[in-house]
Amino acid sequence: MRWLRPRGRRLAALATVALALPLPTAVSQAATAPPTPSPAPYALVPQPVSQEAVEGSGFTLSPDTPIAVMSKAPKAVGVGTYLSRVLAPATGYSLPVVHRTRVQKNALVLDPNGPEDLGSEGYTLTSAKHGVVVTAHGAEGLFRGVQTLRQLLPAEVESLSTQSRTWTVSPAKISDSPRYEYRGVMLDVARRFFPVSQVKRYIDQAAAYKINTLHLHLTDDQGWRIAVDAIPELTTIGASTQSGHTGGTDWYYSAKDYKEIVSYAESRFMTVVPEIDGPGHTRAAQASVPGLNCDDKAQQPYSGFDVKISLFCLADEQHRANMADFMETVIKAVAELTPGPYIHLGGDETPQATAEQYAAYVKAATDSTIAHKKIPMGWHQLGRSTVPAGSIMQYWGEEDDRKSIGTSKETETIRVVRNGAAQGAEFVMSPSDHAYLDMKYDVSTPYGLSWSGYVPVQRSYEWDPETATAKLDGTGAVVPAGQIAGVEAALWADRAYEGSNALPTPSTRWPAPYEYAEYMSFPRLPALAEVGWTPRAARDWKDFRQRLAQHGPRWTAAGIGYHAAPGVPWPGVVKAVEGAHSLVTGSKALDNPGGSTSDGTGLVMWAPNRGNNQTFTFAKQSDGSYTITNKASGKCVEAGDAAGAAIVQRTCTGEAGQRWKVTELDDGDHTITSARSGLLLTAAASADGAKVTQQEDTGSALQHWTID
């Protein structure tokens, strides 16, 4: 979960060393591409369970279009009021919210009296010339349907100022419900404090993509962010620091502030999960409460960047009692402020704690949580110990863990996950190499780190919760599908500054917390939202990237500072073949291993990082073909004569083997054909280290390249 985790690729992903790896053998022909879902008729994210286009012109709003709510229940009426307010800035309309007992024409109808089998979040939506009807079994389902309704309107509807245009809801028939009940995002307000207004801004952005849980990481070494009246030092001392900053006097949430956040989230049908981290990541608490330290002296507040530096004193019975009393006081206060069912107890990264010490923390913390009628939640390390029935564990393992499954050298992560699963715990899946929003998109990302590898938007999208704890071939899942509660994206904020590979200096630029959150979350948070909502069989990267691209104008209209990630055909962005690009297929990038400068080096596939070893310059030749030169080596990509021959790099000579024909396909991808052999550039597999060869055209997805 943290950047000093001693596993994973970390920054080594900048220079892949594939020559040291066993490479797949050459193939005689490319693998057949798996079938993909039909393209979606609308650019909806998350993809609904069922949708179809309806003939006709759609329903056009007017200034007096009513929002007709078929209930007097306050929550249902509240959804109508929300819809009126969210449409008002761009349209300039103050749509009236009225009560009706039956469906009326020429209205936006919200009906919470739908059948029970829709569940709490399911809905149907019908839009046609004479109106729109959203039907659900309760107000929460109406709210989810309203998010889809927004996406059926023009992108400018998200603008914060009045736009002059016609507002027509696309004609559609949709039936929808979520795959998982828990779909969350974690915001690290401990390392970098987010003011209340910025937390609310993020709630609105996440709710628009049907995220229903906000996990607030409230405490860590760098700060304590929730007021506890019985221990005022937690905020007068413990809240005075952030990562890289000292001297704060208001870097915390008072009871009033926290209630405001909880209430705002509740109005968006979002549950707040407060996290009180322990028994490690506790320096802010240990700076505030002397009895949590073995020498009974308060530590100095901490504003640094290291992790694994702290642990409650658990060495003797007296200090274990001090810890238990402290946790009871804090959990009681937080539970009273939190209407949601969970309290997150942390539990990660405590290598210095013995099994006995760790168990003492888990028992004290979970006992207090249950006593206050909350469900204990924690990171997967809780599986080191005995946990109460019904506990929730959050899994943040990565590819190295999956590689170890079923071997004699399973990682500690897999061992503790096995123990937790055996105790009947449910799991929220947050694999760091897919769901950690603080991982850099690629080498050029100004913020965050890459200890779990680079995480481009495609990597955020192309994984599945059921195989998050499985072997690389998808078998042998440690957590059974029935014990998966859902999915959570995690946005850590300890490296929320420019030039984050190094420690900050006095001239370092620190963006506002919301700027950092938006750049790192968009477009990856919508990708993860679809992982949690949409059925597995209905998800397809090529279809998703086309839909996702249409959300760029929505974010621009809303003032969201998103990252225009490579691999997504953003409107208005003209892609020319000539120039420097990365080449991606099967979620892997064409790679000059280790940035080799040697003639004859075979090119391979590797996780995208957009470093020089994965940057290739296309130069157009007089015959319309291109030479393709690697930036790290200055050598040209070269093909031989025979099918199956490896693609290598050599000193550029301009001969036919170094010239390539590039053909754009209907979906925006390309085939790359050797001018010498007439064979296609082909990846042997979608795996790190896979060979790159030339093959006959088979229509394989691994012969279709995204040129970014």
Helices and strands as residue ranges (DSSP letters): G 10-14, G 18-20, E 50-53, E 59-60, E 67-69, H 74-91, E 97-99, E 108-111, G 116-118, E 123-128, E 131-136, H 139-151, G 155-158, E 168-169, E 172-176, E 182-188, H 196-207, E 213-217, E 219-220, E 223-224, H 233-236, E 241-242, E 245-246, H 255-267, E 271-278, H 283-288, G 290-292, H 317-337, E 342-346, H 355-371, E 375-379, G 380-384, E 392-395, H 399-404, H 412-422, E 426-429, H 432-435, H 457-461, G 465-467, G 481-483, E 484-491, H 513-521, H 524-533, G 536-538, H 541-549, H 552-558, E 579-581, E 583-585, E 588-591, G 593-595, E 601-602, E 604-606, G 612-614, E 616-620, E 626-630, E 636-638, E 648-650, G 656-658, E 660-664, E 670-674, E 680-683, E 692-695, G 701-703, E 706-707
